[in-house]
Amino acid sequence: MDVRKKARYEARARIVKALAHPTRLFIIDELSENRRCVCELTEMIGADASTVSKHLSVLRNAGLVKDDKVGASVYYELTTPCILNFFGCIETVIKTSAEQQLALTE
């Protein structure tokens, strides 16, 4: 495998790993609707601010979200809303798999 191809696969893996947590998937969904401050996300998730901040840091380091400090608050938004297309694909895989499982029982 050539070096550039390997680097691209590693970059993809970093993004997929960043998404591989239910809380981070929830955050992405929420940010797809509107930018949110850490305090809003903390309340929605029901976790402490440091835990939510760690999740946001993982997403930011993967390039999925960006932050904007406004006064004492930090707001987050998606950098690339096209990530939602990936979620649509995942939903299709889930549906297809469920249909295949159901067909086995018939």
C-alpha positions as CSV (number, residue, x, y, z in Angstrom):
1,M,0.0,0.0,0.0
2,D,1.4,3.4,-0.9
3,V,2.1,6.0,1.8
4,R,-0.6,8.4,0.6
5,K,-3.3,5.7,0.5
6,K,-2.3,4.5,4.0
7,A,-2.4,8.1,5.4
8,R,-5.9,8.5,3.9
9,Y,-7.1,5.3,5.5
10,E,-5.7,6.3,8.9
11,A,-7.4,9.7,8.6
12,R,-10.7,8.0,7.9
13,A,-10.2,5.6,10.9
14,R,-9.6,8.6,13.2
15,I,-13.0,10.1,12.1
16,V,-14.8,6.8,12.5
17,K,-13.2,6.3,15.9
18,A,-14.3,9.8,17.0
19,L,-17.9,8.9,16.0
20,A,-17.8,5.5,17.8
21,H,-19.6,6.6,21.0
22,P,-23.4,7.1,21.5
23,T,-22.9,10.4,23.2
24,R,-20.8,11.8,20.4
25,L,-23.4,10.6,17.9
26,F,-26.1,12.4,19.9
27,I,-23.9,15.5,19.9
28,I,-23.5,15.4,16.1
29,D,-27.3,15.0,15.7
30,E,-28.0,18.0,18.0
31,L,-25.4,20.1,16.2
32,S,-27.0,19.2,12.9
33,E,-30.1,21.2,14.0
34,N,-28.4,24.2,15.6
35,R,-25.2,25.3,17.2
36,R,-25.1,24.6,20.9
37,C,-23.2,25.7,23.9
38,V,-21.5,23.3,26.3
39,C,-24.1,24.1,29.0
40,E,-27.0,23.1,26.7
41,L,-25.3,19.8,25.7
42,T,-24.5,19.1,29.3
43,E,-28.1,19.4,30.3
44,M,-29.4,17.4,27.3
45,I,-26.9,14.6,27.8
46,G,-27.2,14.5,31.6
47,A,-23.5,14.3,32.2
48,D,-21.1,16.7,33.9
49,A,-19.5,19.5,31.9
50,S,-16.0,17.9,31.9
51,T,-17.3,14.7,30.3
52,V,-19.2,16.6,27.6
53,S,-16.1,18.7,27.0
54,K,-14.0,15.6,26.5
55,H,-16.5,14.3,23.9
56,L,-16.5,17.6,22.2
57,S,-12.7,17.7,22.2
58,V,-12.6,14.2,20.5
59,L,-15.0,15.5,17.8
60,R,-13.0,18.8,17.4
61,N,-9.7,16.9,17.1
62,A,-11.3,14.8,14.3
63,G,-12.3,17.9,12.5
64,L,-16.0,17.3,12.9
65,V,-17.0,20.3,15.0
66,K,-15.6,23.8,15.6
67,D,-16.0,26.0,18.6
68,D,-16.7,29.7,19.0
69,K,-16.2,31.4,22.3
70,V,-18.9,34.1,23.0
71,G,-18.3,35.8,26.4
72,A,-18.0,33.0,29.0
73,S,-19.8,30.5,26.8
74,V,-18.4,28.2,24.2
75,Y,-20.6,27.2,21.3
76,Y,-20.1,24.3,19.0
77,E,-21.2,23.6,15.4
78,L,-20.6,21.1,12.7
79,T,-17.7,21.9,10.4
80,T,-19.0,19.5,7.7
81,P,-22.7,18.8,7.8
82,C,-22.1,16.2,5.0
83,I,-21.3,13.8,7.9
84,L,-25.1,13.3,8.1
85,N,-25.0,11.6,4.8
86,F,-22.8,8.9,6.4
87,F,-25.4,8.6,9.1
88,G,-28.1,8.0,6.4
89,C,-25.9,5.3,5.0
90,I,-25.6,3.7,8.5
91,E,-29.4,3.7,8.9
92,T,-29.7,2.0,5.5
93,V,-27.3,-0.7,6.7
94,I,-29.3,-1.2,9.9
95,K,-32.6,-1.5,8.0
96,T,-31.1,-3.9,5.4
97,S,-29.6,-6.1,8.1
98,A,-32.9,-6.2,10.0
99,E,-34.8,-7.1,6.9
100,Q,-32.3,-9.9,6.2
101,Q,-32.7,-11.3,9.7
102,L,-36.4,-11.1,9.5
103,A,-36.4,-13.0,6.1
104,L,-34.4,-15.8,7.8
105,T,-37.2,-16.3,10.4
106,E,-40.0,-16.6,7.8
